Amino acid sequence: MLAPAAVMVNILGSGSGDRLGGVTDLLRDPDLKLHIYGKRHAALRRKMGHCTILAPSVEAALEKADAATRILRWQSRVPEGAAV
């Protein structure tokens, strides 16, 4: 057994952007695996991916899942060549 507990969290589109921000920060946790499905448009409530979290207990896995949902944010794409 890899871990006594695992939690899966769906990543749903918000309808407010097609770029998922916070991925680099999220992937710093070696017990978290991110699965992005490669869909181009993150329409409201469209399933765009999921993350799986492994932990020593269900409580710890749920805490990590809650933290993950606070890190990821949908962002609007900035057109190429646009001043930021």
PyMOL Python script that loads the backbone (N, CA, C, O; Angstrom):
from pymol import cmd

cmd.read_pdbstr("""\
ATOM      1  N   MET A   1       0.846  -1.178   0.000  1.00  0.00           N
ATOM      2  CA  MET A   1       0.000   0.000   0.000  1.00  0.00           C
ATOM      3  C   MET A   1       0.891   1.242   0.000  1.00  0.00           C
ATOM      4  O   MET A   1       1.784   1.368   0.838  1.00  0.00           O
ATOM      5  N   LEU A   2       0.648   2.155  -0.938  1.00  0.00           N
ATOM      6  CA  LEU A   2       1.422   3.388  -1.018  1.00  0.00           C
ATOM      7  C   LEU A   2       1.103   4.330   0.133  1.00  0.00           C
ATOM      8  O   LEU A   2       2.008   4.911   0.731  1.00  0.00           O
ATOM      9  N   ALA A   3      -0.165   4.481   0.444  1.00  0.00           N
ATOM     10  CA  ALA A   3      -0.580   5.386   1.513  1.00  0.00           C
ATOM     11  C   ALA A   3      -1.890   4.864   2.098  1.00  0.00           C
ATOM     12  O   ALA A   3      -2.710   4.285   1.385  1.00  0.00           O
ATOM     13  N   PRO A   4      -2.078   5.072   3.396  1.00  0.00           N
ATOM     14  CA  PRO A   4      -3.319   4.605   4.003  1.00  0.00           C
ATOM     15  C   PRO A   4      -4.564   5.372   3.554  1.00  0.00           C
ATOM     16  O   PRO A   4      -5.682   4.876   3.692  1.00  0.00           O
ATOM     17  N   ALA A   5      -4.371   6.591   3.013  1.00  0.00           N
ATOM     18  CA  ALA A   5      -5.541   7.390   2.613  1.00  0.00           C
ATOM     19  C   ALA A   5      -5.272   8.108   1.299  1.00  0.00           C
ATOM     20  O   ALA A   5      -4.147   8.520   1.017  1.00  0.00           O
ATOM     21  N   ALA A   6      -6.316   8.250   0.509  1.00  0.00           N
ATOM     22  CA  ALA A   6      -6.236   8.991  -0.757  1.00  0.00           C
ATOM     23  C   ALA A   6      -7.535   9.767  -0.945  1.00  0.00           C
ATOM     24  O   ALA A   6      -8.617   9.310  -0.577  1.00  0.00           O
ATOM     25  N   VAL A   7      -7.394  10.952  -1.528  1.00  0.00           N
ATOM     26  CA  VAL A   7      -8.550  11.802  -1.821  1.00  0.00           C
ATOM     27  C   VAL A   7      -8.397  12.301  -3.248  1.00  0.00           C
ATOM     28  O   VAL A   7      -7.293  12.642  -3.673  1.00  0.00           O
ATOM     29  N   MET A   8      -9.495  12.348  -3.990  1.00  0.00           N
ATOM     30  CA  MET A   8      -9.480  12.907  -5.332  1.00  0.00           C
ATOM     31  C   MET A   8     -10.368  14.147  -5.357  1.00  0.00           C
ATOM     32  O   MET A   8     -11.484  14.139  -4.837  1.00  0.00           O
ATOM     33  N   VAL A   9      -9.855  15.212  -5.971  1.00  0.00           N
ATOM     34  CA  VAL A   9     -10.594  16.466  -6.082  1.00  0.00           C
ATOM     35  C   VAL A   9     -10.735  16.804  -7.563  1.00  0.00           C
ATOM     36  O   VAL A   9      -9.737  16.867  -8.282  1.00  0.00           O
ATOM     37  N   ASN A  10     -11.966  17.022  -8.023  1.00  0.00           N
ATOM     38  CA  ASN A  10     -12.190  17.435  -9.408  1.00  0.00           C
ATOM     39  C   ASN A  10     -11.788  18.893  -9.593  1.00  0.00           C
ATOM     40  O   ASN A  10     -11.957  19.712  -8.690  1.00  0.00           O
ATOM     41  N   ILE A  11     -11.260  19.205 -10.756  1.00  0.00           N
ATOM     42  CA  ILE A  11     -10.934  20.581 -11.134  1.00  0.00           C
ATOM     43  C   ILE A  11     -11.974  20.995 -12.173  1.00  0.00           C
ATOM     44  O   ILE A  11     -11.990  20.484 -13.293  1.00  0.00           O
ATOM     45  N   LEU A  12     -12.834  21.923 -11.784  1.00  0.00           N
ATOM     46  CA  LEU A  12     -13.933  22.362 -12.635  1.00  0.00           C
ATOM     47  C   LEU A  12     -13.653  23.750 -13.189  1.00  0.00           C
ATOM     48  O   LEU A  12     -13.060  24.591 -12.513  1.00  0.00           O
ATOM     49  N   GLY A  13     -14.083  23.984 -14.418  1.00  0.00           N
ATOM     50  CA  GLY A  13     -13.957  25.298 -15.017  1.00  0.00           C
ATOM     51  C   GLY A  13     -14.828  26.307 -14.294  1.00  0.00           C
ATOM     52  O   GLY A  13     -15.868  25.963 -13.733  1.00  0.00           O
ATOM     53  N   SER A  14     -14.389  27.555 -14.315  1.00  0.00           N
ATOM     54  CA  SER A  14     -15.153  28.611 -13.645  1.00  0.00           C
ATOM     55  C   SER A  14     -15.895  29.496 -14.639  1.00  0.00           C
ATOM     56  O   SER A  14     -16.753  30.289 -14.252  1.00  0.00           O
ATOM     57  N   GLY A  15     -15.562  29.359 -15.920  1.00  0.00           N
ATOM     58  CA  GLY A  15     -16.167  30.212 -16.928  1.00  0.00           C
ATOM     59  C   GLY A  15     -15.522  31.587 -17.008  1.00  0.00           C
ATOM     60  O   GLY A  15     -15.952  32.436 -17.789  1.00  0.00           O
ATOM     61  N   SER A  16     -14.473  31.807 -16.185  1.00  0.00           N
ATOM     62  CA  SER A  16     -13.847  33.135 -16.157  1.00  0.00           C
ATOM     63  C   SER A  16     -12.428  33.148 -16.720  1.00  0.00           C
ATOM     64  O   SER A  16     -11.749  34.171 -16.639  1.00  0.00           O
ATOM     65  N   GLY A  17     -11.973  32.051 -17.280  1.00  0.00           N
ATOM     66  CA  GLY A  17     -10.641  31.998 -17.868  1.00  0.00           C
ATOM     67  C   GLY A  17     -10.305  30.580 -18.278  1.00  0.00           C
ATOM     68  O   GLY A  17     -10.912  29.622 -17.800  1.00  0.00           O
ATOM     69  N   ASP A  18      -9.338  30.453 -19.164  1.00  0.00           N
ATOM     70  CA  ASP A  18      -8.970  29.139 -19.682  1.00  0.00           C
ATOM     71  C   ASP A  18      -7.565  28.701 -19.284  1.00  0.00           C
ATOM     72  O   ASP A  18      -7.109  27.642 -19.714  1.00  0.00           O
ATOM     73  N   ARG A  19      -6.879  29.487 -18.480  1.00  0.00           N
ATOM     74  CA  ARG A  19      -5.521  29.166 -18.044  1.00  0.00           C
ATOM     75  C   ARG A  19      -5.557  28.864 -16.547  1.00  0.00           C
ATOM     76  O   ARG A  19      -6.077  29.656 -15.761  1.00  0.00           O
ATOM     77  N   LEU A  20      -5.003  27.719 -16.157  1.00  0.00           N
ATOM     78  CA  LEU A  20      -5.004  27.317 -14.757  1.00  0.00           C
ATOM     79  C   LEU A  20      -3.738  27.811 -14.078  1.00  0.00           C
ATOM     80  O   LEU A  20      -2.640  27.356 -14.398  1.00  0.00           O
ATOM     81  N   GLY A  21      -3.886  28.735 -13.149  1.00  0.00           N
ATOM     82  CA  GLY A  21      -2.757  29.285 -12.411  1.00  0.00           C
ATOM     83  C   GLY A  21      -2.549  28.546 -11.102  1.00  0.00           C
ATOM     84  O   GLY A  21      -3.476  27.933 -10.572  1.00  0.00           O
ATOM     85  N   GLY A  22      -1.330  28.605 -10.582  1.00  0.00           N
ATOM     86  CA  GLY A  22      -0.998  27.976  -9.313  1.00  0.00           C
ATOM     87  C   GLY A  22      -0.468  26.569  -9.436  1.00  0.00           C
ATOM     88  O   GLY A  22      -0.185  25.927  -8.425  1.00  0.00           O
ATOM     89  N   VAL A  23      -0.325  26.074 -10.652  1.00  0.00           N
ATOM     90  CA  VAL A  23       0.107  24.693 -10.872  1.00  0.00           C
ATOM     91  C   VAL A  23       1.509  24.452 -10.312  1.00  0.00           C
ATOM     92  O   VAL A  23       1.749  23.431  -9.668  1.00  0.00           O
ATOM     93  N   THR A  24       2.427  25.373 -10.548  1.00  0.00           N
ATOM     94  CA  THR A  24       3.799  25.207 -10.065  1.00  0.00           C
ATOM     95  C   THR A  24       3.823  25.063  -8.547  1.00  0.00           C
ATOM     96  O   THR A  24       4.508  24.190  -8.014  1.00  0.00           O
ATOM     97  N   ASP A  25       3.082  25.913  -7.857  1.00  0.00           N
ATOM     98  CA  ASP A  25       3.017  25.826  -6.395  1.00  0.00           C
ATOM     99  C   ASP A  25       2.392  24.516  -5.944  1.00  0.00           C
ATOM    100  O   ASP A  25       2.852  23.901  -4.981  1.00  0.00           O
ATOM    101  N   LEU A  26       1.359  24.097  -6.628  1.00  0.00           N
ATOM    102  CA  LEU A  26       0.662  22.866  -6.269  1.00  0.00           C
ATOM    103  C   LEU A  26       1.579  21.650  -6.386  1.00  0.00           C
ATOM    104  O   LEU A  26       1.557  20.761  -5.535  1.00  0.00           O
ATOM    105  N   LEU A  27       2.379  21.620  -7.440  1.00  0.00           N
ATOM    106  CA  LEU A  27       3.215  20.449  -7.704  1.00  0.00           C
ATOM    107  C   LEU A  27       4.426  20.336  -6.783  1.00  0.00           C
ATOM    108  O   LEU A  27       5.204  19.389  -6.906  1.00  0.00           O
ATOM    109  N   ARG A  28       4.597  21.269  -5.875  1.00  0.00           N
ATOM    110  CA  ARG A  28       5.691  21.168  -4.894  1.00  0.00           C
ATOM    111  C   ARG A  28       5.440  20.049  -3.889  1.00  0.00           C
ATOM    112  O   ARG A  28       6.374  19.582  -3.237  1.00  0.00           O
ATOM    113  N   ASP A  29       4.206  19.621  -3.761  1.00  0.00           N
ATOM    114  CA  ASP A  29       3.858  18.540  -2.832  1.00  0.00           C
ATOM    115  C   ASP A  29       4.023  17.200  -3.552  1.00  0.00           C
ATOM    116  O   ASP A  29       3.282  16.917  -4.493  1.00  0.00           O
ATOM    117  N   PRO A  30       4.983  16.372  -3.128  1.00  0.00           N
ATOM    118  CA  PRO A  30       5.218  15.100  -3.825  1.00  0.00           C
ATOM    119  C   PRO A  30       4.083  14.087  -3.646  1.00  0.00           C
ATOM    120  O   PRO A  30       4.027  13.094  -4.372  1.00  0.00           O
ATOM    121  N   ASP A  31       3.188  14.322  -2.697  1.00  0.00           N
ATOM    122  CA  ASP A  31       2.065  13.409  -2.466  1.00  0.00           C
ATOM    123  C   ASP A  31       0.829  13.788  -3.263  1.00  0.00           C
ATOM    124  O   ASP A  31      -0.230  13.182  -3.095  1.00  0.00           O
ATOM    125  N   LEU A  32       0.955  14.786  -4.130  1.00  0.00           N
ATOM    126  CA  LEU A  32      -0.162  15.248  -4.934  1.00  0.00           C
ATOM    127  C   LEU A  32       0.139  15.010  -6.413  1.00  0.00           C
ATOM    128  O   LEU A  32       1.202  15.390  -6.905  1.00  0.00           O
ATOM    129  N   LYS A  33      -0.788  14.387  -7.107  1.00  0.00           N
ATOM    130  CA  LYS A  33      -0.659  14.140  -8.548  1.00  0.00           C
ATOM    131  C   LYS A  33      -1.759  14.898  -9.271  1.00  0.00           C
ATOM    132  O   LYS A  33      -2.940  14.772  -8.950  1.00  0.00           O
ATOM    133  N   LEU A  34      -1.345  15.689 -10.254  1.00  0.00           N
ATOM    134  CA  LEU A  34      -2.271  16.523 -11.010  1.00  0.00           C
ATOM    135  C   LEU A  34      -2.529  15.892 -12.373  1.00  0.00           C
ATOM    136  O   LEU A  34      -1.595  15.496 -13.070  1.00  0.00           O
ATOM    137  N   HIS A  35      -3.786  15.803 -12.742  1.00  0.00           N
ATOM    138  CA  HIS A  35      -4.192  15.236 -14.029  1.00  0.00           C
ATOM    139  C   HIS A  35      -5.048  16.276 -14.751  1.00  0.00           C
ATOM    140  O   HIS A  35      -6.189  16.528 -14.362  1.00  0.00           O
ATOM    141  N   ILE A  36      -4.492  16.876 -15.804  1.00  0.00           N
ATOM    142  CA  ILE A  36      -5.211  17.872 -16.615  1.00  0.00           C
ATOM    143  C   ILE A  36      -5.606  17.189 -17.917  1.00  0.00           C
ATOM    144  O   ILE A  36      -4.776  16.537 -18.551  1.00  0.00           O
ATOM    145  N   TYR A  37      -6.847  17.329 -18.315  1.00  0.00           N
ATOM    146  CA  TYR A  37      -7.376  16.587 -19.459  1.00  0.00           C
ATOM    147  C   TYR A  37      -7.095  17.203 -20.824  1.00  0.00           C
ATOM    148  O   TYR A  37      -7.371  16.570 -21.844  1.00  0.00           O
ATOM    149  N   GLY A  38      -6.559  18.413 -20.874  1.00  0.00           N
ATOM    150  CA  GLY A  38      -6.186  19.012 -22.150  1.00  0.00           C
ATOM    151  C   GLY A  38      -7.324  19.672 -22.911  1.00  0.00           C
ATOM    152  O   GLY A  38      -7.182  19.952 -24.101  1.00  0.00           O
ATOM    153  N   LYS A  39      -8.425  19.922 -22.267  1.00  0.00           N
ATOM    154  CA  LYS A  39      -9.529  20.618 -22.923  1.00  0.00           C
ATOM    155  C   LYS A  39      -9.171  22.093 -23.069  1.00  0.00           C
ATOM    156  O   LYS A  39      -8.536  22.669 -22.185  1.00  0.00           O
ATOM    157  N   ARG A  40      -9.570  22.699 -24.168  1.00  0.00           N
ATOM    158  CA  ARG A  40      -9.183  24.078 -24.464  1.00  0.00           C
ATOM    159  C   ARG A  40      -9.983  25.128 -23.704  1.00  0.00           C
ATOM    160  O   ARG A  40      -9.435  26.163 -23.327  1.00  0.00           O
ATOM    161  N   HIS A  41     -11.259  24.882 -23.474  1.00  0.00           N
ATOM    162  CA  HIS A  41     -12.112  25.914 -22.866  1.00  0.00           C
ATOM    163  C   HIS A  41     -12.654  25.437 -21.519  1.00  0.00           C
ATOM    164  O   HIS A  41     -13.270  24.374 -21.431  1.00  0.00           O
ATOM    165  N   ALA A  42     -12.422  26.224 -20.481  1.00  0.00           N
ATOM    166  CA  ALA A  42     -12.867  25.888 -19.124  1.00  0.00           C
ATOM    167  C   ALA A  42     -14.236  26.503 -18.848  1.00  0.00           C
ATOM    168  O   ALA A  42     -14.365  27.427 -18.045  1.00  0.00           O
ATOM    169  N   ALA A  43     -15.246  25.981 -19.517  1.00  0.00           N
ATOM    170  CA  ALA A  43     -16.612  26.471 -19.309  1.00  0.00           C
ATOM    171  C   ALA A  43     -17.040  26.220 -17.862  1.00  0.00           C
ATOM    172  O   ALA A  43     -16.506  25.335 -17.193  1.00  0.00           O
ATOM    173  N   LEU A  44     -17.990  26.991 -17.398  1.00  0.00           N
ATOM    174  CA  LEU A  44     -18.473  26.881 -16.036  1.00  0.00           C
ATOM    175  C   LEU A  44     -18.864  25.439 -15.707  1.00  0.00           C
ATOM    176  O   LEU A  44     -19.678  24.833 -16.403  1.00  0.00           O
ATOM    177  N   ARG A  45     -18.279  24.905 -14.649  1.00  0.00           N
ATOM    178  CA  ARG A  45     -18.530  23.557 -14.106  1.00  0.00           C
ATOM    179  C   ARG A  45     -18.090  22.417 -15.024  1.00  0.00           C
ATOM    180  O   ARG A  45     -18.432  21.265 -14.755  1.00  0.00           O
ATOM    181  N   ARG A  46     -17.354  22.691 -16.085  1.00  0.00           N
ATOM    182  CA  ARG A  46     -16.844  21.637 -16.954  1.00  0.00           C
ATOM    183  C   ARG A  46     -15.652  20.969 -16.272  1.00  0.00           C
ATOM    184  O   ARG A  46     -14.758  21.659 -15.783  1.00  0.00           O
ATOM    185  N   LYS A  47     -15.627  19.655 -16.235  1.00  0.00           N
ATOM    186  CA  LYS A  47     -14.527  18.935 -15.583  1.00  0.00           C
ATOM    187  C   LYS A  47     -13.277  19.026 -16.456  1.00  0.00           C
ATOM    188  O   LYS A  47     -13.227  18.495 -17.565  1.00  0.00           O
ATOM    189  N   MET A  48     -12.275  19.714 -15.922  1.00  0.00           N
ATOM    190  CA  MET A  48     -11.042  19.973 -16.670  1.00  0.00           C
ATOM    191  C   MET A  48      -9.891  19.080 -16.225  1.00  0.00           C
ATOM    192  O   MET A  48      -8.869  18.999 -16.907  1.00  0.00           O
ATOM    193  N   GLY A  49     -10.048  18.423 -15.105  1.00  0.00           N
ATOM    194  CA  GLY A  49      -9.002  17.552 -14.585  1.00  0.00           C
ATOM    195  C   GLY A  49      -9.321  17.155 -13.158  1.00  0.00           C
ATOM    196  O   GLY A  49     -10.428  17.374 -12.665  1.00  0.00           O
ATOM    197  N   HIS A  50      -8.326  16.564 -12.503  1.00  0.00           N
ATOM    198  CA  HIS A  50      -8.467  16.226 -11.090  1.00  0.00           C
ATOM    199  C   HIS A  50      -7.095  16.116 -10.457  1.00  0.00           C
ATOM    200  O   HIS A  50      -6.091  15.992 -11.158  1.00  0.00           O
ATOM    201  N   CYS A  51      -7.051  16.159  -9.151  1.00  0.00           N
ATOM    202  CA  CYS A  51      -5.801  15.876  -8.455  1.00  0.00           C
ATOM    203  C   CYS A  51      -6.080  14.800  -7.408  1.00  0.00           C
ATOM    204  O   CYS A  51      -7.147  14.751  -6.796  1.00  0.00           O
ATOM    205  N   THR A  52      -5.089  13.952  -7.231  1.00  0.00           N
ATOM    206  CA  THR A  52      -5.159  12.874  -6.268  1.00  0.00           C
ATOM    207  C   THR A  52      -4.130  13.161  -5.180  1.00  0.00           C
ATOM    208  O   THR A  52      -2.976  13.469  -5.478  1.00  0.00           O
ATOM    209  N   ILE A  53      -4.542  13.061  -3.936  1.00  0.00           N
ATOM    210  CA  ILE A  53      -3.681  13.363  -2.811  1.00  0.00           C
ATOM    211  C   ILE A  53      -3.544  12.119  -1.948  1.00  0.00           C
ATOM    212  O   ILE A  53      -4.541  11.510  -1.559  1.00  0.00           O
ATOM    213  N   LEU A  54      -2.306  11.745  -1.651  1.00  0.00           N
ATOM    214  CA  LEU A  54      -2.024  10.630  -0.758  1.00  0.00           C
ATOM    215  C   LEU A  54      -1.566  11.192   0.579  1.00  0.00           C
ATOM    216  O   LEU A  54      -0.862  12.201   0.626  1.00  0.00           O
ATOM    217  N   ALA A  55      -1.968  10.534   1.674  1.00  0.00           N
ATOM    218  CA  ALA A  55      -1.587  11.015   3.007  1.00  0.00           C
ATOM    219  C   ALA A  55      -1.691   9.859   4.007  1.00  0.00           C
ATOM    220  O   ALA A  55      -2.274   8.817   3.708  1.00  0.00           O
ATOM    221  N   PRO A  56      -1.119  10.057   5.193  1.00  0.00           N
ATOM    222  CA  PRO A  56      -1.177   9.006   6.212  1.00  0.00           C
ATOM    223  C   PRO A  56      -2.564   8.810   6.832  1.00  0.00           C
ATOM    224  O   PRO A  56      -2.829   7.774   7.441  1.00  0.00           O
ATOM    225  N   SER A  57      -3.455   9.808   6.677  1.00  0.00           N
ATOM    226  CA  SER A  57      -4.812   9.676   7.216  1.00  0.00           C
ATOM    227  C   SER A  57      -5.785  10.412   6.296  1.00  0.00           C
ATOM    228  O   SER A  57      -5.384  11.259   5.497  1.00  0.00           O
ATOM    229  N   VAL A  58      -7.042  10.083   6.420  1.00  0.00           N
ATOM    230  CA  VAL A  58      -8.073  10.763   5.630  1.00  0.00           C
ATOM    231  C   VAL A  58      -8.101  12.247   5.989  1.00  0.00           C
ATOM    232  O   VAL A  58      -8.233  13.100   5.111  1.00  0.00           O
ATOM    233  N   GLU A  59      -7.978  12.550   7.266  1.00  0.00           N
ATOM    234  CA  GLU A  59      -7.999  13.952   7.705  1.00  0.00           C
ATOM    235  C   GLU A  59      -6.868  14.744   7.061  1.00  0.00           C
ATOM    236  O   GLU A  59      -7.076  15.860   6.586  1.00  0.00           O
ATOM    237  N   ALA A  60      -5.665  14.162   7.045  1.00  0.00           N
ATOM    238  CA  ALA A  60      -4.514  14.846   6.433  1.00  0.00           C
ATOM    239  C   ALA A  60      -4.716  15.012   4.933  1.00  0.00           C
ATOM    240  O   ALA A  60      -4.363  16.049   4.372  1.00  0.00           O
ATOM    241  N   ALA A  61      -5.281  14.001   4.278  1.00  0.00           N
ATOM    242  CA  ALA A  61      -5.541  14.082   2.837  1.00  0.00           C
ATOM    243  C   ALA A  61      -6.569  15.172   2.541  1.00  0.00           C
ATOM    244  O   ALA A  61      -6.422  15.913   1.569  1.00  0.00           O
ATOM    245  N   LEU A  62      -7.602  15.274   3.367  1.00  0.00           N
ATOM    246  CA  LEU A  62      -8.618  16.309   3.170  1.00  0.00           C
ATOM    247  C   LEU A  62      -8.048  17.703   3.393  1.00  0.00           C
ATOM    248  O   LEU A  62      -8.415  18.643   2.688  1.00  0.00           O
ATOM    249  N   GLU A  63      -7.159  17.843   4.363  1.00  0.00           N
ATOM    250  CA  GLU A  63      -6.507  19.143   4.592  1.00  0.00           C
ATOM    251  C   GLU A  63      -5.676  19.549   3.377  1.00  0.00           C
ATOM    252  O   GLU A  63      -5.717  20.703   2.951  1.00  0.00           O
ATOM    253  N   LYS A  64      -4.915  18.591   2.815  1.00  0.00           N
ATOM    254  CA  LYS A  64      -4.116  18.884   1.619  1.00  0.00           C
ATOM    255  C   LYS A  64      -5.017  19.215   0.434  1.00  0.00           C
ATOM    256  O   LYS A  64      -4.697  20.099  -0.361  1.00  0.00           O
ATOM    257  N   ALA A  65      -6.134  18.516   0.314  1.00  0.00           N
ATOM    258  CA  ALA A  65      -7.075  18.780  -0.776  1.00  0.00           C
ATOM    259  C   ALA A  65      -7.656  20.180  -0.652  1.00  0.00           C
ATOM    260  O   ALA A  65      -7.804  20.886  -1.650  1.00  0.00           O
ATOM    261  N   ASP A  66      -7.982  20.581   0.565  1.00  0.00           N
ATOM    262  CA  ASP A  66      -8.519  21.918   0.795  1.00  0.00           C
ATOM    263  C   ASP A  66      -7.480  22.975   0.417  1.00  0.00           C
ATOM    264  O   ASP A  66      -7.809  23.984  -0.207  1.00  0.00           O
ATOM    265  N   ALA A  67      -6.233  22.737   0.797  1.00  0.00           N
ATOM    266  CA  ALA A  67      -5.158  23.675   0.446  1.00  0.00           C
ATOM    267  C   ALA A  67      -4.982  23.745  -1.071  1.00  0.00           C
ATOM    268  O   ALA A  67      -4.761  24.824  -1.621  1.00  0.00           O
ATOM    269  N   ALA A  68      -5.080  22.607  -1.742  1.00  0.00           N
ATOM    270  CA  ALA A  68      -4.924  22.572  -3.202  1.00  0.00           C
ATOM    271  C   ALA A  68      -5.997  23.402  -3.890  1.00  0.00           C
ATOM    272  O   ALA A  68      -5.709  24.102  -4.861  1.00  0.00           O
ATOM    273  N   THR A  69      -7.226  23.334  -3.403  1.00  0.00           N
ATOM    274  CA  THR A  69      -8.306  24.098  -4.036  1.00  0.00           C
ATOM    275  C   THR A  69      -8.116  25.601  -3.847  1.00  0.00           C
ATOM    276  O   THR A  69      -8.618  26.391  -4.646  1.00  0.00           O
ATOM    277  N   ARG A  70      -7.394  26.002  -2.798  1.00  0.00           N
ATOM    278  CA  ARG A  70      -7.120  27.430  -2.594  1.00  0.00           C
ATOM    279  C   ARG A  70      -5.973  27.915  -3.479  1.00  0.00           C
ATOM    280  O   ARG A  70      -5.877  29.110  -3.757  1.00  0.00           O
ATOM    281  N   ILE A  71      -5.111  27.016  -3.920  1.00  0.00           N
ATOM    282  CA  ILE A  71      -3.952  27.399  -4.735  1.00  0.00           C
ATOM    283  C   ILE A  71      -4.335  27.586  -6.208  1.00  0.00           C
ATOM    284  O   ILE A  71      -3.901  28.547  -6.843  1.00  0.00           O
ATOM    285  N   LEU A  72      -5.138  26.682  -6.745  1.00  0.00           N
ATOM    286  CA  LEU A  72      -5.481  26.721  -8.170  1.00  0.00           C
ATOM    287  C   LEU A  72      -6.528  27.793  -8.462  1.00  0.00           C
ATOM    288  O   LEU A  72      -7.518  27.923  -7.742  1.00  0.00           O
ATOM    289  N   ARG A  73      -6.295  28.554  -9.524  1.00  0.00           N
ATOM    290  CA  ARG A  73      -7.230  29.604  -9.948  1.00  0.00           C
ATOM    291  C   ARG A  73      -7.263  29.673 -11.466  1.00  0.00           C
ATOM    292  O   ARG A  73      -6.227  29.587 -12.125  1.00  0.00           O
ATOM    293  N   TRP A  74      -8.463  29.831 -12.014  1.00  0.00           N
ATOM    294  CA  TRP A  74      -8.601  30.039 -13.458  1.00  0.00           C
ATOM    295  C   TRP A  74      -8.289  31.493 -13.763  1.00  0.00           C
ATOM    296  O   TRP A  74      -8.732  32.399 -13.056  1.00  0.00           O
ATOM    297  N   GLN A  75      -7.514  31.708 -14.835  1.00  0.00           N
ATOM    298  CA  GLN A  75      -7.108  33.049 -15.240  1.00  0.00           C
ATOM    299  C   GLN A  75      -7.401  33.238 -16.714  1.00  0.00           C
ATOM    300  O   GLN A  75      -7.418  32.284 -17.491  1.00  0.00           O
ATOM    301  N   SER A  76      -7.632  34.489 -17.082  1.00  0.00           N
ATOM    302  CA  SER A  76      -7.798  34.822 -18.496  1.00  0.00           C
ATOM    303  C   SER A  76      -6.438  34.777 -19.167  1.00  0.00           C
ATOM    304  O   SER A  76      -5.425  35.126 -18.561  1.00  0.00           O
ATOM    305  N   ARG A  77      -6.421  34.354 -20.395  1.00  0.00           N
ATOM    306  CA  ARG A  77      -5.170  34.343 -21.162  1.00  0.00           C
ATOM    307  C   ARG A  77      -4.821  35.760 -21.590  1.00  0.00           C
ATOM    308  O   ARG A  77      -5.691  36.549 -21.959  1.00  0.00           O
ATOM    309  N   VAL A  78      -3.541  36.063 -21.533  1.00  0.00           N
ATOM    310  CA  VAL A  78      -3.054  37.351 -22.019  1.00  0.00           C
ATOM    311  C   VAL A  78      -2.641  37.148 -23.469  1.00  0.00           C
ATOM    312  O   VAL A  78      -1.831  36.265 -23.751  1.00  0.00           O
ATOM    313  N   PRO A  79      -3.174  37.938 -24.398  1.00  0.00           N
ATOM    314  CA  PRO A  79      -2.807  37.776 -25.816  1.00  0.00           C
ATOM    315  C   PRO A  79      -1.298  37.960 -26.002  1.00  0.00           C
ATOM    316  O   PRO A  79      -0.673  38.796 -25.349  1.00  0.00           O
ATOM    317  N   GLU A  80      -0.733  37.163 -26.903  1.00  0.00           N
ATOM    318  CA  GLU A  80       0.708  37.276 -27.200  1.00  0.00           C
ATOM    319  C   GLU A  80       1.050  38.688 -27.643  1.00  0.00           C
ATOM    320  O   GLU A  80       0.335  39.295 -28.440  1.00  0.00           O
ATOM    321  N   GLY A  81       2.158  39.203 -27.113  1.00  0.00           N
ATOM    322  CA  GLY A  81       2.614  40.517 -27.473  1.00  0.00           C
ATOM    323  C   GLY A  81       1.953  41.652 -26.704  1.00  0.00           C
ATOM    324  O   GLY A  81       2.329  42.814 -26.855  1.00  0.00           O
ATOM    325  N   ALA A  82       0.962  41.313 -25.876  1.00  0.00           N
ATOM    326  CA  ALA A  82       0.273  42.347 -25.095  1.00  0.00           C
ATOM    327  C   ALA A  82       1.146  42.787 -23.939  1.00  0.00           C
ATOM    328  O   ALA A  82       1.865  41.979 -23.351  1.00  0.00           O
ATOM    329  N   ALA A  83       1.085  44.074 -23.611  1.00  0.00           N
ATOM    330  CA  ALA A  83       1.825  44.597 -22.460  1.00  0.00           C
ATOM    331  C   ALA A  83       1.137  44.125 -21.189  1.00  0.00           C
ATOM    332  O   ALA A  83      -0.087  44.174 -21.074  1.00  0.00           O
ATOM    333  N   VAL A  84       1.946  43.667 -20.236  1.00  0.00           N
ATOM    334  CA  VAL A  84       1.395  43.185 -18.976  1.00  0.00           C
ATOM    335  C   VAL A  84       1.715  44.142 -17.868  1.00  0.00           C
ATOM    336  O   VAL A  84       1.333  43.908 -16.721  1.00  0.00           O
TER     337      VAL A  84
END
""", "prot")
cmd.dss("prot")
cmd.show_as("cartoon", "prot")
cmd.util.cbc("prot")
cmd.orient("prot")
